[in-house]
């Protein structure tokens, strides 16, 4: 049996419990999804670099057929650096040294680099996946070498720049 002094307290508690959800209810409104991060355009923190893409003519070479390097945005802050070296015939060794360079606003500086060598092959595909800093321009400089046992040919390739 309840005492008279508890009845008003229980009534107030019950009234508060029933009305509180209405007070805390979220008002009607539109719900919008966060935009897809891949559709957001990067904003440059520096002025654009001068265009300096260079493709060395391979006509002068006896062995190297193809030599290229590229930087590809693969989502978020990840850059895929991909290089290809192809020769007409099997070589004693094929080497590629590649650098991911970042534009500072006045100069290109090496951000990351790697070197890969394969023996007794006619092609070498090498790649690296690196995290980059948003707001900067990046490019790849790759040096491709092929040795047939008596002679080494070397070709240098500079990719176009990409803003991350």
C-alpha positions as CSV (number, residue, x, y, z in Angstrom):
1,X,0.0,0.0,0.0
2,X,1.3,3.4,-1.0
3,X,1.5,6.3,1.3
4,X,-0.1,9.6,0.3
5,X,3.3,11.3,0.2
6,X,4.6,9.0,-2.6
7,X,1.5,9.4,-4.9
8,X,2.4,13.0,-6.2
9,X,6.0,11.9,-6.7
10,X,5.0,8.9,-8.8
11,X,2.5,11.0,-10.8
12,X,5.2,13.5,-11.7
13,X,7.7,10.8,-12.5
14,X,5.2,9.0,-14.8
15,X,4.3,12.3,-16.5
16,X,7.9,13.1,-17.1
17,X,8.6,9.6,-18.4
18,X,5.8,9.9,-20.9
19,X,6.6,13.4,-22.2
20,X,10.4,13.2,-22.2
21,X,10.5,11.2,-25.5
22,X,8.4,13.9,-27.2
23,X,10.7,16.6,-25.9
24,X,13.8,14.8,-27.0
25,X,12.4,13.7,-30.4
26,X,14.3,14.8,-33.4
27,X,12.3,17.2,-35.5
28,X,11.3,16.2,-39.1
29,X,14.0,17.2,-41.6
30,X,16.1,15.9,-44.4
31,X,18.8,13.4,-43.9
32,X,21.7,13.7,-46.3
33,X,24.5,11.3,-46.8
34,X,28.1,12.5,-46.6
35,X,29.5,13.1,-50.1
36,X,31.6,10.3,-51.6
37,X,35.2,11.2,-50.8
38,X,36.4,10.1,-54.2
39,X,34.2,12.8,-55.8
40,X,35.8,15.6,-53.8
41,X,38.3,17.6,-55.8
42,X,41.7,18.2,-54.1
43,X,42.8,21.8,-53.4
44,X,46.4,22.7,-54.2
45,X,48.5,24.1,-51.4
46,X,51.1,25.3,-54.0
47,X,51.0,26.9,-57.4
48,X,51.0,24.3,-60.2
49,X,54.4,23.1,-61.4
50,X,55.6,23.9,-64.9
51,X,54.7,21.0,-67.2
52,X,57.8,18.8,-67.5
53,X,56.7,15.5,-68.8
54,X,59.4,13.9,-70.8
55,X,59.5,10.8,-72.9
56,X,62.9,9.9,-74.3
57,X,62.9,8.6,-77.8
58,X,63.5,4.9,-77.8
59,X,64.5,4.8,-81.5
60,X,68.2,5.1,-80.5
61,X,68.1,1.9,-78.5
62,X,69.0,-1.6,-79.7
63,X,67.4,-3.3,-76.7
64,X,64.9,-1.2,-74.9
65,X,61.5,-1.2,-76.5
66,X,59.4,0.5,-73.8
67,X,60.2,2.5,-70.7
68,X,57.5,4.3,-68.7
69,X,56.5,5.3,-65.2
70,X,53.2,6.8,-63.9
71,X,51.6,7.9,-60.7
72,X,47.9,6.9,-60.3
73,X,45.5,8.0,-57.5
74,X,43.8,4.8,-56.2
75,X,41.6,6.2,-53.5
76,X,42.0,8.2,-50.4
77,X,45.6,9.3,-50.0
78,X,47.2,6.4,-51.8
79,X,49.3,6.8,-54.9
80,X,50.2,3.8,-57.0
81,X,53.5,4.2,-58.8
82,X,53.7,1.9,-61.8
83,X,56.7,1.4,-64.1
84,X,57.2,-0.8,-67.2
85,X,60.4,-1.7,-69.0
86,X,60.3,-4.0,-72.0
87,X,63.1,-5.1,-74.3
88,X,63.2,-6.8,-77.7
89,X,64.9,-9.9,-76.4
90,X,65.8,-11.5,-73.0
91,X,68.4,-9.5,-71.1
92,X,71.0,-10.5,-68.5
93,X,69.3,-7.9,-66.3
94,X,66.7,-5.2,-66.3
95,X,66.7,-2.5,-63.6
96,X,64.3,0.3,-62.8
97,X,65.0,3.0,-60.3
98,X,61.9,5.2,-59.6
99,X,61.1,8.1,-57.4
100,X,57.9,9.7,-56.5
101,X,58.5,13.4,-56.4
102,X,56.5,16.2,-54.7
103,X,56.3,19.8,-55.9
104,X,57.1,22.2,-53.1
105,X,56.0,25.3,-55.0
106,X,59.5,26.0,-56.3
107,X,61.2,22.6,-56.8
108,X,60.6,18.9,-57.1
109,X,61.9,16.9,-54.1
110,X,62.0,13.1,-53.8
111,X,59.2,11.9,-51.5
112,X,59.7,8.1,-51.8
113,X,61.9,5.9,-54.0
114,X,62.5,2.3,-54.9
115,X,64.7,0.1,-57.2
116,X,63.9,-3.3,-58.7
117,X,66.1,-5.7,-60.7
118,X,65.2,-8.9,-62.5
119,X,67.6,-11.2,-64.3
120,X,67.2,-13.2,-67.6
121,X,63.9,-11.5,-68.5
122,X,62.6,-9.3,-71.4
123,X,60.2,-7.3,-69.3
124,X,60.0,-5.8,-65.8
125,X,56.9,-4.4,-64.2
126,X,57.5,-2.7,-60.9
127,X,55.1,-0.8,-58.7
128,X,54.8,0.6,-55.2
129,X,51.8,1.9,-53.3
130,X,52.6,4.9,-51.1
131,X,50.6,7.2,-48.9
132,X,50.8,10.9,-50.0
133,X,50.0,14.2,-48.4
134,X,46.9,15.9,-49.9
135,X,47.2,19.3,-51.6
136,X,50.5,18.6,-53.4
137,X,51.4,17.7,-57.0
138,X,53.3,14.5,-57.5
139,X,55.2,12.9,-60.5
140,X,57.4,9.9,-61.1
141,X,60.9,10.0,-62.5
142,X,62.0,6.5,-63.6
143,X,65.4,5.3,-64.9
144,X,65.2,2.1,-66.9
145,X,68.4,0.1,-67.6
146,X,68.8,-3.1,-69.7
147,X,72.0,-5.1,-69.8
148,X,72.6,-7.7,-72.5
149,X,75.9,-8.9,-71.1
150,X,78.1,-6.6,-73.2
151,X,76.2,-3.3,-73.2
152,X,73.9,-1.4,-70.8
153,X,71.2,1.0,-72.2
154,X,69.6,3.5,-70.0
155,X,66.4,5.5,-70.6
156,X,64.9,8.2,-68.3
157,X,61.2,8.9,-68.2
158,X,59.3,11.7,-66.3
159,X,55.5,11.4,-65.9
160,X,53.0,14.1,-66.0
161,X,52.1,15.5,-62.6
162,X,49.0,14.7,-60.5
163,X,47.3,16.7,-57.8
164,X,46.3,14.7,-54.7
